[in-house]
Amino acid sequence: MSQTDLPDQDPVFQLKGSMLAITVLELVHNDLTRLDEQLTVKVAQAPKFFHNTPVVLALDKLPAHEGAPDLADLINVCKRHGLRPLAIRTSRTADSLAAEALELPVLPPSGARERILEPVASIKKEKPEPPPEPAYRPTKVITVPIRSGQQVYAQGGDLIVLAPVSAGAELLADGNIHVYGPMRGRALAGIKGDTNTRIFCRQLVAELVSVAGHYKVSEDLRRDPSWGQPVHISLTGDLLNITRL
Amino acid sequence: MAKVLVVTSGKGGVGKTTTSAALGTGLALRGHKTVIVDFDVGLRNLDLIMGCERRVVYDFVNVINGEATLTQALIKDKRLENLYVLAASQTRDKDALTQEGVGKVIDELAQTFEYVVCDSPAGIEKGAHLAMYFADEAIVVTNPEVSSVRDSDRMLGLLASKSRRAEQGKDPIKERLLLTRYNPERVTKGEMLGVEDVEEILAINLLGVIPESQAVLKASNQGVPVILDDQSDAGQAYSDAVDRLLGKEMPHRFLDVQKKGFLQRLFGGRE
């Protein structure tokens, strides 16, 4: 038997708990005339804010000696200004009875902290969250020779090689590349496009050097007077600079 | 504990098998029980150079496949008491070797021998990979020319990363350079890379320099490891290399141009 055969058992509703942000109109004085005046002023500041706004009327902060307000009148004042009372919050029996007569739900007095809501004329744009701090990526340090056919990639950071790099080996880094042995292979810095990255080497005898995709091959490098010398390589515009260290 | 040595190079024709035969024989000459294993399945050469080709019944692949026992397949050298050869199969190819099978054979050999010398095929594919995978030490045979040096460099990279020692996180394979077919005269003329150049590029310990010698070809064709020709420069150089392998300090010989004697110059004789 499938559920379609039993329409009676098909649930019509679900009960769900939910936290709703609701405006609470907390009366501090039992003075409906002044309330009316002050509400007029408030509504004038931000008419949209008060249009059909559901509110809970809180009477529990009223001083005892000021007596209970006329609930029906209070509700009328609210409705005039666009507020829609949903319930009252009170600890007094008189108020509870009055609410019951108006078929208005009664909420127990709140112990929770409430913050004072000030209506804002225009909805302020939320400040965009600051971009997350770039995750710290430690520099990759290699101490053994990098042989022909080997490839080393320092993702998201710098690469330091304290050994020879053979012809046919390839160094890749998102950041800078430092080579303290003879640099005979290929070195590509800033492969994700960072044009501020550099290549430092003690002995430039490379097959290819590249910064952010701008490269020079060995044939061009050999013509440079710094061939075989300690150099650093940087990018200015489209030009790869080879500078003696 | 047996030491597993691999003689490898990447490039072909540089003298791996000659070196395996010479070093294996040299170790046996010094009293160490040694076996030389030919990994060049399909291009079986070691047995020729060792002069035992007529006695090959079972080979390495037979042992791996369980068709023969190791005792049946090991060929005892006629000249030396404690030298054995495990021949490769000529009719099969490198796919006949499996990592598990090779591992089993190497471990079994390691129980009875002091030195297991693995003669690697050229290239960096399966045969060469399995030859070096179980090694403790590697002898990288290099000719003094750029392509050989580059291939050796590639092989050194693989030794550092693709061996059992590397995968198990043990001490890396001990790598040594053996420079073969060295001709000091041509080095002086700038036609050949010098020892220092090769050492600088490869940055590994130098086990020896074997001079280019007529004796090597002669020995190969006669099926006698060149190390047994103690009159030849190549034989002496290999002998020095074996001593270094065993930890002795030996000065490197045959690195400089030999001055020709008066008679040699007169008749233009070579050796």
Interface residues (C-beta under 8 A of the other chain):
Chain A: V144 P145 I146 R147 S148 G149 Q150 A163 P164 S166 A167 G168 A169 G181 P182 R184
Chain B: R150 D151 D153 R154 L156 G157 L158 A160 S161 E200 I201 A203
